[in-house]
Amino acid sequence: MNNLIFIGFMGTGKTSISNLLSKKLNTKLIDIDILIEENKKMSISQIFEKLGEDSFRNFETETLRSLHDIKNTIISCGGGIILRKENVEYLKKIGTVILLKSKPETILNRLKNTVDRPLLNNNMNLEFIKNKMNERELLYENAKDFVIYNENKTIEFVVDEIINKIKKDNLI
């Protein structure tokens, strides 16, 4: 199996979907954000607050680069990993990139009660989410190998949809 790499805006289900897919395929899972938190011994929010977004983006790139020998693994990325061209090139080199998409209204609904999304602190509103998604739209589109719309579907349905797609495309 190729590495399967999940990208998408925050709240599109990357973590939940990659967790279930990893169980169903009995495959190793790596969550880039969790690796960063473990390596830096700080939460993503703390990194943003104490060191700034640029430092976090540097840690993200370092962590991604550390995966050069990874095979047959599901990799869940943070929503902003596509902000650096070098990250996108590397993702495409190490696996199949799956873009998860949801509507801004759905994302707001999913995230409205969270406090661990540094970019949304003091910005938990539809206009901010729409603007941020629009800023990143082309980057996501250019990075993906294929897209899965995660709207009004259960996690199980989405995971089955992904399994069917990767079987059909001989990625498994």
C-alpha positions as CSV (number, residue, x, y, z in Angstrom):
1,M,0.0,0.0,0.0
2,N,1.1,3.5,-0.8
3,N,1.2,5.9,2.1
4,L,-2.2,7.6,2.3
5,I,-1.9,11.2,3.3
6,F,-4.9,13.3,4.5
7,I,-5.0,17.1,4.0
8,G,-7.8,19.6,4.3
9,F,-9.0,22.5,6.3
10,M,-9.3,22.1,10.1
11,G,-12.6,20.3,11.0
12,T,-12.9,18.3,7.8
13,G,-12.4,15.1,9.7
14,K,-8.7,14.2,9.0
15,T,-8.1,12.8,12.5
16,S,-11.3,10.9,12.9
17,I,-11.2,9.4,9.4
18,S,-7.6,8.5,9.4
19,N,-8.0,6.8,12.8
20,L,-10.9,4.6,11.6
21,L,-9.2,3.9,8.2
22,S,-6.1,2.8,10.1
23,K,-8.1,0.4,12.2
24,K,-10.1,-1.0,9.2
25,L,-6.9,-1.5,7.1
26,N,-4.9,-2.6,10.1
27,T,-2.2,0.0,9.1
28,K,0.1,2.3,11.0
29,L,-1.1,5.8,11.6
30,I,1.0,9.0,12.0
31,D,-0.6,12.3,13.0
32,I,1.8,15.1,12.3
33,D,0.3,17.4,14.9
34,I,0.6,14.7,17.6
35,L,4.2,14.1,16.6
36,I,5.0,17.8,16.9
37,E,3.4,17.9,20.3
38,E,5.3,14.9,21.5
39,N,8.6,16.1,20.2
40,K,8.2,19.7,21.5
41,K,6.5,18.7,24.7
42,M,3.9,21.4,24.1
43,S,0.4,21.5,22.6
44,I,-0.1,23.1,19.2
45,S,-1.8,26.0,21.0
46,Q,1.1,26.5,23.3
47,I,3.6,26.5,20.4
48,F,1.5,29.1,18.5
49,E,1.2,31.2,21.7
50,K,4.8,31.0,22.9
51,L,6.8,30.6,19.7
52,G,4.5,31.8,17.0
53,E,3.0,30.3,13.8
54,D,6.3,30.5,11.9
55,S,8.0,28.3,14.5
56,F,5.1,25.8,14.3
57,R,5.4,25.7,10.5
58,N,9.1,25.0,10.8
59,F,8.4,22.1,13.2
60,E,5.7,20.9,10.7
61,T,8.2,20.8,7.9
62,E,10.9,19.1,10.1
63,T,8.4,16.5,11.2
64,L,7.3,15.8,7.7
65,R,10.9,15.4,6.5
66,S,11.5,12.9,9.3
67,L,9.0,10.5,7.6
68,H,11.2,9.8,4.6
69,D,11.4,6.0,5.3
70,I,7.8,5.6,6.2
71,K,5.9,3.0,4.1
72,N,2.3,1.6,4.2
73,T,1.2,4.3,6.6
74,I,-1.7,6.6,7.0
75,I,-0.5,10.2,7.6
76,S,-2.9,12.9,9.0
77,C,-1.6,16.4,8.4
78,G,-2.5,19.7,10.0
79,G,-4.7,22.0,8.0
80,G,-1.9,24.4,7.1
81,I,0.7,21.9,5.9
82,I,0.0,23.0,2.3
83,L,1.1,26.6,3.0
84,R,4.7,25.6,2.1
85,K,5.4,24.5,-1.4
86,E,8.2,22.2,-0.2
87,N,5.8,20.4,2.1
88,V,3.4,19.7,-0.8
89,E,6.2,18.4,-3.0
90,Y,7.3,16.1,-0.2
91,L,3.8,14.8,0.5
92,K,3.3,14.0,-3.2
93,K,6.7,12.2,-3.2
94,I,5.9,9.9,-0.2
95,G,2.3,9.0,-0.9
96,T,-1.2,9.5,-2.3
97,V,-2.7,12.8,-1.1
98,I,-6.4,12.8,-0.2
99,L,-8.2,16.1,0.3
100,L,-11.1,16.1,2.7
101,K,-13.6,18.9,2.1
102,S,-16.6,20.2,4.0
103,K,-18.6,23.4,3.8
104,P,-17.6,26.3,6.0
105,E,-20.9,26.1,7.9
106,T,-20.2,22.5,8.7
107,I,-16.7,23.3,9.9
108,L,-18.0,26.1,12.2
109,N,-20.5,23.7,13.6
110,R,-17.9,21.0,14.2
111,L,-15.4,23.3,15.8
112,K,-17.5,25.9,17.6
113,N,-16.9,24.4,21.1
114,T,-13.2,23.7,20.7
115,V,-10.5,25.8,22.3
116,D,-7.4,24.0,20.8
117,R,-7.5,25.7,17.3
118,P,-5.1,28.6,17.6
119,L,-6.1,30.2,14.3
120,L,-9.7,30.3,15.4
121,N,-9.1,31.8,18.8
122,N,-11.1,35.1,18.7
123,N,-12.1,34.2,15.1
124,M,-14.7,31.5,15.6
125,N,-17.1,32.8,13.0
126,L,-18.3,31.9,9.5
127,E,-16.7,34.9,7.8
128,F,-13.2,34.1,9.1
129,I,-13.5,30.4,8.2
130,K,-14.7,31.2,4.7
131,N,-11.9,33.7,4.1
132,K,-9.2,31.3,5.4
133,M,-10.7,28.4,3.3
134,N,-10.7,30.7,0.2
135,E,-7.0,31.7,0.9
136,R,-6.0,28.0,0.9
137,E,-8.4,26.5,-1.7
138,L,-6.0,26.6,-4.6
139,L,-3.1,25.2,-2.4
140,Y,-5.3,22.2,-1.4
141,E,-6.5,21.6,-5.0
142,N,-2.9,21.6,-6.3
143,A,-1.7,19.3,-3.6
144,K,-4.4,16.6,-3.8
145,D,-4.4,13.4,-5.8
146,F,-8.2,13.0,-5.2
147,V,-10.9,14.6,-3.1
148,I,-13.5,13.2,-0.8
149,Y,-16.5,15.4,0.2
150,N,-17.2,14.9,3.8
151,E,-20.6,16.5,4.0
152,N,-23.7,14.8,5.6
153,K,-21.9,11.5,5.7
154,T,-20.9,9.3,8.6
155,I,-17.2,8.7,9.3
156,E,-17.8,5.0,8.5
157,F,-19.4,5.9,5.1
158,V,-16.4,8.2,4.2
159,V,-13.9,5.5,5.3
160,D,-15.7,2.9,3.1
161,E,-15.7,5.4,0.2
162,I,-11.9,5.9,0.6
163,I,-11.3,2.1,0.8
164,N,-13.4,1.6,-2.4
165,K,-11.5,4.4,-4.2
166,I,-8.0,3.1,-3.2
167,K,-8.9,-0.5,-4.2
168,K,-10.3,0.7,-7.5
169,D,-7.2,2.7,-8.2
170,N,-4.9,-0.1,-7.1
171,L,-3.4,2.0,-4.2
172,I,-3.9,-0.9,-1.7
